[in-house]
């Protein structure tokens, strides 16, 4: 997911609070609208899939139902994110959004596999769907999802970006169903319908597995792909007075907000120089895409139990 940094307020509490509240509030409204559009449309679509007998429409209904979960979770979490940090969550609630994406991926993977189990046997004896209805539903789907995607376009948070990309995938899915409906209408090639269903299921699986892997990496506190830990160490070692860097840890809360801790060993410094070194280290880490840094200074002669690279 693209990294628009939703949590820049790590060290700017005073002046950024109001502005952030506003960003989260507009984001929550856009997500709420997109959620209800998608929910209403998923219901229309399930009915339409049964009526037209098109398995491709039903598969896209599954895709949209998954997106309802994504949007509903995102909307709820956007509201939760307005609270920021509290006595229970010292980093705030950012990781919940990632958990929402992770759980939705599990649901989508199960759904896509179920659709493949139903669809693959139909490739042998496809039945021709009601093509006019299929085309009508696809046009309606393009309009609805296009509108919802437009409402979320340009959203600031990772949550909104993720939801926007899901809606764009839906637009592509409906474009495929529309094309399939037109082809079947003019050629009578009924096999296009199950083939489309298999393609859409494959697309859902590919994306959901990617999200699941990414979410699992975040949950397991994997070093974010955007951070090169060796490069971070080299940059910190290059600072004046720093003789060693150890016990570095880097993780991300939600795929966009990066946290880092490190022990810096300094030699021959007065308090003022030590403070300047710490400030320089913080600035260096900020340049390297780290939003929240905890830096411990150690003096040369001090022994550290955690001294491993």
BALOBA-1460 file (C-alpha; in Angstrom, 3 decimals):
// residues 309
<rec num="1" residu="x" x="0.000" y="0.000" z="0.000"/>
<rec num="2" residu="x" x="1.344" y="3.420" z="-0.758"/>
<rec num="3" residu="x" x="2.885" y="5.093" z="2.227"/>
<rec num="4" residu="x" x="1.138" y="8.319" z="3.003"/>
<rec num="5" residu="x" x="2.203" y="8.952" z="6.551"/>
<rec num="6" residu="x" x="-0.857" y="9.162" z="8.701"/>
<rec num="7" residu="x" x="0.833" y="9.542" z="12.036"/>
<rec num="8" residu="x" x="3.253" y="12.410" z="11.682"/>
<rec num="9" residu="x" x="2.120" y="13.776" z="15.019"/>
<rec num="10" residu="x" x="4.712" y="11.835" z="17.019"/>
<rec num="11" residu="x" x="6.483" y="14.936" z="18.304"/>
<rec num="12" residu="x" x="4.205" y="17.758" z="17.211"/>
<rec num="13" residu="x" x="1.275" y="17.337" z="19.553"/>
<rec num="14" residu="x" x="0.403" y="20.943" z="20.255"/>
<rec num="15" residu="x" x="-0.064" y="22.483" z="16.842"/>
<rec num="16" residu="x" x="-1.016" y="19.429" z="14.790"/>
<rec num="17" residu="x" x="-3.871" y="18.095" z="16.908"/>
<rec num="18" residu="x" x="-6.708" y="20.087" z="15.394"/>
<rec num="19" residu="x" x="-5.525" y="19.630" z="11.843"/>
<rec num="20" residu="x" x="-5.176" y="15.864" z="12.340"/>
<rec num="21" residu="x" x="-8.627" y="15.621" z="13.846"/>
<rec num="22" residu="x" x="-9.955" y="17.314" z="10.731"/>
<rec num="23" residu="x" x="-8.063" y="14.949" z="8.373"/>
<rec num="24" residu="x" x="-9.378" y="11.903" z="10.255"/>
<rec num="25" residu="x" x="-12.940" y="13.310" z="10.331"/>
<rec num="26" residu="x" x="-13.084" y="13.968" z="6.559"/>
<rec num="27" residu="x" x="-11.446" y="10.581" z="5.940"/>
<rec num="28" residu="x" x="-14.047" y="8.864" z="8.134"/>
<rec num="29" residu="x" x="-16.908" y="10.572" z="6.232"/>
<rec num="30" residu="x" x="-15.513" y="9.520" z="2.848"/>
<rec num="31" residu="x" x="-15.001" y="5.958" z="4.074"/>
<rec num="32" residu="x" x="-18.510" y="5.839" z="5.546"/>
<rec num="33" residu="x" x="-20.025" y="6.932" z="2.222"/>
<rec num="34" residu="x" x="-17.916" y="4.423" z="0.267"/>
<rec num="35" residu="x" x="-18.907" y="1.663" z="2.720"/>
<rec num="36" residu="x" x="-22.667" y="2.260" z="2.336"/>
<rec num="37" residu="x" x="-22.430" y="2.575" z="-1.468"/>
<rec num="38" residu="x" x="-20.526" y="-0.708" z="-1.577"/>
<rec num="39" residu="x" x="-22.857" y="-2.488" z="0.850"/>
<rec num="40" residu="x" x="-26.003" y="-1.482" z="-1.055"/>
<rec num="41" residu="x" x="-24.383" y="-2.452" z="-4.308"/>
<rec num="42" residu="x" x="-23.157" y="-5.850" z="-3.047"/>
<rec num="43" residu="x" x="-26.749" y="-6.766" z="-2.144"/>
<rec num="44" residu="x" x="-28.022" y="-5.647" z="-5.596"/>
<rec num="45" residu="x" x="-25.242" y="-7.629" z="-7.168"/>
<rec num="46" residu="x" x="-25.876" y="-10.907" z="-5.330"/>
<rec num="47" residu="x" x="-29.529" y="-10.715" z="-6.438"/>
<rec num="48" residu="x" x="-28.421" y="-9.775" z="-9.964"/>
<rec num="49" residu="x" x="-25.970" y="-12.676" z="-10.096"/>
<rec num="50" residu="x" x="-28.704" y="-15.184" z="-9.268"/>
<rec num="51" residu="x" x="-31.147" y="-13.542" z="-11.674"/>
<rec num="52" residu="x" x="-28.758" y="-13.467" z="-14.651"/>
<rec num="53" residu="x" x="-27.204" y="-16.840" z="-13.825"/>
<rec num="54" residu="x" x="-23.762" y="-15.274" z="-14.250"/>
<rec num="55" residu="x" x="-21.052" y="-16.771" z="-12.076"/>
<rec num="56" residu="x" x="-18.731" y="-13.875" z="-12.991"/>
<rec num="57" residu="x" x="-21.215" y="-11.406" z="-11.450"/>
<rec num="58" residu="x" x="-21.456" y="-13.586" z="-8.322"/>
<rec num="59" residu="x" x="-17.646" y="-13.744" z="-8.048"/>
<rec num="60" residu="x" x="-17.449" y="-9.976" z="-8.292"/>
<rec num="61" residu="x" x="-20.144" y="-9.840" z="-5.599"/>
<rec num="62" residu="x" x="-17.744" y="-11.790" z="-3.363"/>
<rec num="63" residu="x" x="-15.001" y="-9.290" z="-4.215"/>
<rec num="64" residu="x" x="-17.303" y="-6.414" z="-3.277"/>
<rec num="65" residu="x" x="-18.424" y="-8.130" z="-0.061"/>
<rec num="66" residu="x" x="-14.741" y="-8.375" z="0.881"/>
<rec num="67" residu="x" x="-14.363" y="-4.691" z="0.115"/>
<rec num="68" residu="x" x="-17.346" y="-3.928" z="2.346"/>
<rec num="69" residu="x" x="-15.386" y="-5.566" z="5.150"/>
<rec num="70" residu="x" x="-12.312" y="-3.516" z="4.253"/>
<rec num="71" residu="x" x="-14.248" y="-0.248" z="4.057"/>
<rec num="72" residu="x" x="-16.315" y="-0.940" z="7.179"/>
<rec num="73" residu="x" x="-13.195" y="-1.770" z="9.166"/>
<rec num="74" residu="x" x="-11.345" y="1.220" z="7.722"/>
<rec num="75" residu="x" x="-14.230" y="3.562" z="8.563"/>
<rec num="76" residu="x" x="-14.457" y="2.248" z="12.130"/>
<rec num="77" residu="x" x="-10.678" y="2.437" z="12.615"/>
<rec num="78" residu="x" x="-10.485" y="5.912" z="11.136"/>
<rec num="79" residu="x" x="-12.862" y="6.961" z="13.908"/>
<rec num="80" residu="x" x="-10.787" y="5.086" z="16.498"/>
<rec num="81" residu="x" x="-7.623" y="6.764" z="15.147"/>
<rec num="82" residu="x" x="-9.100" y="10.155" z="16.092"/>
<rec num="83" residu="x" x="-8.501" y="9.213" z="19.731"/>
<rec num="84" residu="x" x="-4.726" y="8.966" z="19.293"/>
<rec num="85" residu="x" x="-2.640" y="7.519" z="22.127"/>
<rec num="86" residu="x" x="-4.143" y="6.822" z="25.522"/>
<rec num="87" residu="x" x="-3.473" y="4.885" z="28.745"/>
<rec num="88" residu="x" x="-4.043" y="1.556" z="26.965"/>
<rec num="89" residu="x" x="-2.198" y="2.171" z="23.685"/>
<rec num="90" residu="x" x="0.910" y="4.304" z="24.074"/>
<rec num="91" residu="x" x="1.457" y="4.364" z="20.279"/>
<rec num="92" residu="x" x="-2.184" y="5.052" z="19.460"/>
<rec num="93" residu="x" x="-4.484" y="2.720" z="17.521"/>
<rec num="94" residu="x" x="-2.754" y="2.640" z="14.126"/>
<rec num="95" residu="x" x="-2.063" y="-1.075" z="14.134"/>
<rec num="96" residu="x" x="-5.790" y="-1.888" z="14.234"/>
<rec num="97" residu="x" x="-6.137" y="-0.703" z="10.629"/>
<rec num="98" residu="x" x="-3.506" y="-3.208" z="9.586"/>
<rec num="99" residu="x" x="-5.260" y="-5.935" z="11.573"/>
<rec num="100" residu="x" x="-8.489" y="-5.091" z="9.706"/>
<rec num="101" residu="x" x="-6.709" y="-5.547" z="6.373"/>
<rec num="102" residu="x" x="-5.154" y="-8.806" z="7.572"/>
<rec num="103" residu="x" x="-8.471" y="-10.327" z="8.680"/>
<rec num="104" residu="x" x="-10.210" y="-9.202" z="5.484"/>
<rec num="105" residu="x" x="-7.482" y="-10.923" z="3.441"/>
<rec num="106" residu="x" x="-8.182" y="-14.205" z="5.237"/>
<rec num="107" residu="x" x="-11.912" y="-13.858" z="4.435"/>
<rec num="108" residu="x" x="-11.202" y="-13.005" z="0.777"/>
<rec num="109" residu="x" x="-8.793" y="-15.944" z="0.347"/>
<rec num="110" residu="x" x="-11.409" y="-18.372" z="1.724"/>
<rec num="111" residu="x" x="-14.098" y="-16.840" z="-0.525"/>
<rec num="112" residu="x" x="-11.936" y="-16.917" z="-3.659"/>
<rec num="113" residu="x" x="-11.023" y="-20.583" z="-3.083"/>
<rec num="114" residu="x" x="-14.729" y="-21.424" z="-2.595"/>
<rec num="115" residu="x" x="-15.588" y="-19.633" z="-5.876"/>
<rec num="116" residu="x" x="-12.874" y="-21.569" z="-7.726"/>
<rec num="117" residu="x" x="-14.236" y="-24.872" z="-6.354"/>
<rec num="118" residu="x" x="-17.709" y="-23.909" z="-7.672"/>
<rec num="119" residu="x" x="-16.517" y="-22.424" z="-10.981"/>
<rec num="120" residu="x" x="-13.876" y="-24.826" z="-12.310"/>
<rec num="121" residu="x" x="-16.369" y="-27.712" z="-12.877"/>
<rec num="122" residu="x" x="-18.593" y="-25.269" z="-14.835"/>
<rec num="123" residu="x" x="-15.830" y="-24.802" z="-17.426"/>
<rec num="124" residu="x" x="-16.753" y="-28.260" z="-18.767"/>
<rec num="125" residu="x" x="-20.427" y="-27.405" z="-19.321"/>
<rec num="126" residu="x" x="-20.982" y="-23.629" z="-19.200"/>
<rec num="127" residu="x" x="-24.528" y="-22.261" z="-19.263"/>
<rec num="128" residu="x" x="-25.176" y="-18.993" z="-21.062"/>
<rec num="129" residu="x" x="-26.083" y="-16.192" z="-18.643"/>
<rec num="130" residu="x" x="-28.720" y="-13.500" z="-19.239"/>
<rec num="131" residu="x" x="-26.324" y="-11.161" z="-21.075"/>
<rec num="132" residu="x" x="-28.466" y="-8.001" z="-21.154"/>
<rec num="133" residu="x" x="-28.852" y="-8.196" z="-17.360"/>
<rec num="134" residu="x" x="-25.135" y="-8.923" z="-16.983"/>
<rec num="135" residu="x" x="-24.223" y="-5.840" z="-19.054"/>
<rec num="136" residu="x" x="-26.708" y="-3.690" z="-17.099"/>
<rec num="137" residu="x" x="-25.314" y="-4.787" z="-13.719"/>
<rec num="138" residu="x" x="-21.733" y="-4.238" z="-14.917"/>
<rec num="139" residu="x" x="-22.538" y="-0.677" z="-16.052"/>
<rec num="140" residu="x" x="-24.238" y="0.006" z="-12.709"/>
<rec num="141" residu="x" x="-21.194" y="-1.476" z="-10.915"/>
<rec num="142" residu="x" x="-18.789" y="0.725" z="-12.862"/>
<rec num="143" residu="x" x="-20.828" y="3.832" z="-11.999"/>
<rec num="144" residu="x" x="-21.186" y="2.998" z="-8.284"/>
<rec num="145" residu="x" x="-17.608" y="1.898" z="-7.660"/>
<rec num="146" residu="x" x="-16.265" y="4.716" z="-9.827"/>
<rec num="147" residu="x" x="-18.171" y="7.237" z="-7.692"/>
<rec num="148" residu="x" x="-16.985" y="5.660" z="-4.406"/>
<rec num="149" residu="x" x="-13.360" y="5.583" z="-5.665"/>
<rec num="150" residu="x" x="-13.621" y="9.237" z="-6.719"/>
<rec num="151" residu="x" x="-14.852" y="10.180" z="-3.218"/>
<rec num="152" residu="x" x="-11.793" y="8.511" z="-1.644"/>
<rec num="153" residu="x" x="-9.307" y="9.758" z="-4.228"/>
<rec num="154" residu="x" x="-6.525" y="11.792" z="-2.665"/>
<rec num="155" residu="x" x="-7.169" y="10.502" z="0.878"/>
<rec num="156" residu="x" x="-4.317" y="11.225" z="3.275"/>
<rec num="157" residu="x" x="-4.158" y="8.120" z="5.445"/>
<rec num="158" residu="x" x="-2.968" y="4.615" z="4.701"/>
<rec num="159" residu="x" x="-6.482" y="3.465" z="5.515"/>
<rec num="160" residu="x" x="-8.041" y="5.677" z="2.835"/>
<rec num="161" residu="x" x="-5.361" y="4.805" z="0.280"/>
<rec num="162" residu="x" x="-5.973" y="1.093" z="0.879"/>
<rec num="163" residu="x" x="-9.731" y="1.486" z="0.516"/>
<rec num="164" residu="x" x="-9.271" y="3.591" z="-2.639"/>
<rec num="165" residu="x" x="-7.113" y="0.881" z="-4.248"/>
<rec num="166" residu="x" x="-9.715" y="-1.782" z="-3.385"/>
<rec num="167" residu="x" x="-12.388" y="0.288" z="-5.136"/>
<rec num="168" residu="x" x="-10.165" y="0.750" z="-8.184"/>
<rec num="169" residu="x" x="-9.787" y="-3.044" z="-8.360"/>
<rec num="170" residu="x" x="-13.591" y="-3.270" z="-8.321"/>
<rec num="171" residu="x" x="-13.823" y="-0.836" z="-11.224"/>
<rec num="172" residu="x" x="-11.458" y="-3.114" z="-13.178"/>
<rec num="173" residu="x" x="-13.512" y="-6.172" z="-12.185"/>
<rec num="174" residu="x" x="-16.700" y="-4.580" z="-13.495"/>
<rec num="175" residu="x" x="-14.998" y="-3.477" z="-16.710"/>
<rec num="176" residu="x" x="-14.052" y="-7.159" z="-17.217"/>
<rec num="177" residu="x" x="-17.637" y="-8.330" z="-16.519"/>
<rec num="178" residu="x" x="-18.982" y="-5.704" z="-18.952"/>
<rec num="179" residu="x" x="-16.586" y="-6.839" z="-21.663"/>
<rec num="180" residu="x" x="-17.465" y="-10.493" z="-20.969"/>
<rec num="181" residu="x" x="-21.206" y="-9.739" z="-21.148"/>
<rec num="182" residu="x" x="-20.781" y="-7.988" z="-24.513"/>
<rec num="183" residu="x" x="-18.667" y="-10.869" z="-25.914"/>
<rec num="184" residu="x" x="-21.196" y="-13.527" z="-24.795"/>
<rec num="185" residu="x" x="-24.099" y="-11.427" z="-26.116"/>
<rec num="186" residu="x" x="-22.665" y="-11.223" z="-29.626"/>
<rec num="187" residu="x" x="-20.908" y="-14.597" z="-29.905"/>
<rec num="188" residu="x" x="-22.814" y="-16.925" z="-27.558"/>
<rec num="189" residu="x" x="-19.495" y="-18.163" z="-26.077"/>
<rec num="190" residu="x" x="-20.919" y="-19.147" z="-22.676"/>
<rec num="191" residu="x" x="-17.476" y="-20.310" z="-21.442"/>
<rec num="192" residu="x" x="-16.390" y="-16.654" z="-21.140"/>
<rec num="193" residu="x" x="-18.519" y="-16.367" z="-17.966"/>
<rec num="194" residu="x" x="-16.763" y="-19.084" z="-15.864"/>
<rec num="195" residu="x" x="-13.391" y="-18.059" z="-17.365"/>
<rec num="196" residu="x" x="-13.990" y="-14.500" z="-16.109"/>
<rec num="197" residu="x" x="-14.936" y="-15.887" z="-12.711"/>
<rec num="198" residu="x" x="-11.685" y="-17.883" z="-12.520"/>
<rec num="199" residu="x" x="-9.687" y="-14.795" z="-13.563"/>
<rec num="200" residu="x" x="-11.388" y="-12.582" z="-10.946"/>
<rec num="201" residu="x" x="-10.877" y="-15.246" z="-8.229"/>
<rec num="202" residu="x" x="-7.198" y="-15.519" z="-9.196"/>
<rec num="203" residu="x" x="-6.835" y="-11.731" z="-8.999"/>
<rec num="204" residu="x" x="-8.510" y="-11.651" z="-5.537"/>
<rec num="205" residu="x" x="-6.234" y="-14.466" z="-4.307"/>
<rec num="206" residu="x" x="-3.070" y="-12.799" z="-5.591"/>
<rec num="207" residu="x" x="-3.871" y="-9.482" z="-3.894"/>
<rec num="208" residu="x" x="-5.195" y="-10.989" z="-0.673"/>
<rec num="209" residu="x" x="-2.128" y="-13.215" z="-0.224"/>
<rec num="210" residu="x" x="0.100" y="-10.150" z="-0.774"/>
<rec num="211" residu="x" x="-1.812" y="-8.174" z="1.874"/>
<rec num="212" residu="x" x="-1.730" y="-11.138" z="4.245"/>
<rec num="213" residu="x" x="2.050" y="-11.506" z="3.897"/>
<rec num="214" residu="x" x="2.566" y="-7.803" z="4.437"/>
<rec num="215" residu="x" x="0.232" y="-7.769" z="7.454"/>
<rec num="216" residu="x" x="1.944" y="-10.815" z="8.952"/>
<rec num="217" residu="x" x="5.324" y="-9.079" z="8.560"/>
<rec num="218" residu="x" x="3.964" y="-6.043" z="10.423"/>
<rec num="219" residu="x" x="2.453" y="-8.197" z="13.193"/>
<rec num="220" residu="x" x="5.755" y="-10.072" z="13.577"/>
<rec num="221" residu="x" x="7.633" y="-6.743" z="13.784"/>
<rec num="222" residu="x" x="9.601" y="-7.341" z="10.592"/>
<rec num="223" residu="x" x="12.023" y="-4.547" z="9.639"/>
<rec num="224" residu="x" x="10.079" y="-2.398" z="7.117"/>
<rec num="225" residu="x" x="11.246" y="-2.842" z="3.493"/>
<rec num="226" residu="x" x="11.767" y="0.942" z="3.289"/>
<rec num="227" residu="x" x="14.494" y="0.824" z="5.980"/>
<rec num="228" residu="x" x="18.031" y="-0.491" z="5.376"/>
<rec num="229" residu="x" x="19.239" y="-1.232" z="8.917"/>
<rec num="230" residu="x" x="22.932" y="-1.351" z="7.885"/>
<rec num="231" residu="x" x="22.643" y="2.043" z="6.164"/>
<rec num="232" residu="x" x="20.992" y="3.432" z="9.328"/>
<rec num="233" residu="x" x="23.890" y="2.113" z="11.439"/>
<rec num="234" residu="x" x="26.499" y="3.579" z="9.060"/>
<rec num="235" residu="x" x="24.812" y="6.998" z="9.093"/>
<rec num="236" residu="x" x="24.664" y="7.022" z="12.908"/>
<rec num="237" residu="x" x="28.311" y="5.879" z="13.199"/>
<rec num="238" residu="x" x="29.326" y="8.784" z="10.939"/>
<rec num="239" residu="x" x="28.036" y="11.314" z="13.503"/>
<rec num="240" residu="x" x="30.666" y="13.199" z="15.558"/>
<rec num="241" residu="x" x="31.632" y="11.533" z="18.897"/>
<rec num="242" residu="x" x="29.771" y="8.278" z="18.088"/>
<rec num="243" residu="x" x="32.101" y="5.270" z="18.461"/>
<rec num="244" residu="x" x="29.591" y="2.427" z="18.298"/>
<rec num="245" residu="x" x="25.935" y="1.695" z="17.543"/>
<rec num="246" residu="x" x="24.189" y="-1.416" z="18.851"/>
<rec num="247" residu="x" x="20.858" y="-2.900" z="19.887"/>
<rec num="248" residu="x" x="19.016" y="-1.375" z="16.933"/>
<rec num="249" residu="x" x="15.368" y="-2.316" z="16.444"/>
<rec num="250" residu="x" x="13.065" y="-1.080" z="13.695"/>
<rec num="251" residu="x" x="9.422" y="-1.924" z="13.112"/>
<rec num="252" residu="x" x="6.287" y="-0.343" z="11.720"/>
<rec num="253" residu="x" x="2.990" y="0.076" z="13.518"/>
<rec num="254" residu="x" x="0.692" y="-0.025" z="10.502"/>
<rec num="255" residu="x" x="2.778" y="-0.095" z="7.322"/>
<rec num="256" residu="x" x="3.451" y="3.649" z="7.319"/>
<rec num="257" residu="x" x="4.549" y="4.776" z="10.807"/>
<rec num="258" residu="x" x="8.129" y="3.590" z="11.458"/>
<rec num="259" residu="x" x="9.585" y="3.229" z="14.965"/>
<rec num="260" residu="x" x="13.292" y="2.797" z="15.750"/>
<rec num="261" residu="x" x="15.361" y="2.312" z="18.912"/>
<rec num="262" residu="x" x="19.167" y="2.361" z="19.167"/>
<rec num="263" residu="x" x="22.022" y="2.610" z="21.675"/>
<rec num="264" residu="x" x="24.769" y="5.065" z="20.663"/>
<rec num="265" residu="x" x="28.136" y="4.897" z="22.397"/>
<rec num="266" residu="x" x="29.828" y="8.322" z="22.669"/>
<rec num="267" residu="x" x="33.397" y="9.188" z="23.687"/>
<rec num="268" residu="x" x="34.942" y="12.300" z="25.315"/>
<rec num="269" residu="x" x="31.840" y="14.459" z="25.361"/>
<rec num="270" residu="x" x="30.397" y="17.065" z="27.654"/>
<rec num="271" residu="x" x="26.648" y="17.119" z="28.310"/>
<rec num="272" residu="x" x="26.012" y="19.822" z="25.682"/>
<rec num="273" residu="x" x="27.855" y="17.843" z="22.970"/>
<rec num="274" residu="x" x="26.007" y="14.678" z="24.002"/>
<rec num="275" residu="x" x="22.658" y="16.442" z="23.606"/>
<rec num="276" residu="x" x="23.731" y="17.815" z="20.204"/>
<rec num="277" residu="x" x="24.711" y="14.285" z="19.119"/>
<rec num="278" residu="x" x="21.324" y="12.950" z="20.173"/>
<rec num="279" residu="x" x="19.524" y="15.738" z="18.250"/>
<rec num="280" residu="x" x="21.678" y="15.040" z="15.152"/>
<rec num="281" residu="x" x="20.887" y="11.318" z="15.413"/>
<rec num="282" residu="x" x="17.154" y="12.054" z="15.597"/>
<rec num="283" residu="x" x="17.406" y="14.322" z="12.532"/>
<rec num="284" residu="x" x="19.390" y="11.671" z="10.609"/>
<rec num="285" residu="x" x="16.774" y="9.017" z="11.401"/>
<rec num="286" residu="x" x="13.991" y="11.358" z="10.274"/>
<rec num="287" residu="x" x="15.782" y="11.765" z="6.908"/>
<rec num="288" residu="x" x="15.888" y="7.958" z="6.625"/>
<rec num="289" residu="x" x="12.078" y="7.726" z="6.952"/>
<rec num="290" residu="x" x="11.845" y="6.975" z="10.684"/>
<rec num="291" residu="x" x="9.042" y="8.844" z="12.448"/>
<rec num="292" residu="x" x="9.540" y="7.891" z="16.071"/>
<rec num="293" residu="x" x="13.058" y="7.328" z="17.443"/>
<rec num="294" residu="x" x="14.150" y="6.364" z="20.950"/>
<rec num="295" residu="x" x="17.886" y="6.894" z="21.360"/>
<rec num="296" residu="x" x="19.905" y="5.798" z="24.378"/>
<rec num="297" residu="x" x="23.350" y="7.344" z="24.832"/>
<rec num="298" residu="x" x="26.067" y="5.319" z="26.530"/>
<rec num="299" residu="x" x="29.492" y="6.477" z="27.584"/>
<rec num="300" residu="x" x="32.591" y="4.678" z="26.345"/>
<rec num="301" residu="x" x="33.443" y="3.089" z="29.679"/>
<rec num="302" residu="x" x="29.859" y="1.979" z="30.367"/>
<rec num="303" residu="x" x="29.116" y="-1.729" z="29.803"/>
<rec num="304" residu="x" x="25.813" y="-2.644" z="28.123"/>
<rec num="305" residu="x" x="24.138" y="-6.026" z="28.592"/>
<rec num="306" residu="x" x="22.346" y="-5.572" z="25.249"/>
<rec num="307" residu="x" x="25.516" y="-5.159" z="23.215"/>
<rec num="308" residu="x" x="24.860" y="-7.112" z="20.077"/>
<rec num="309" residu="x" x="24.462" y="-5.702" z="16.589"/>
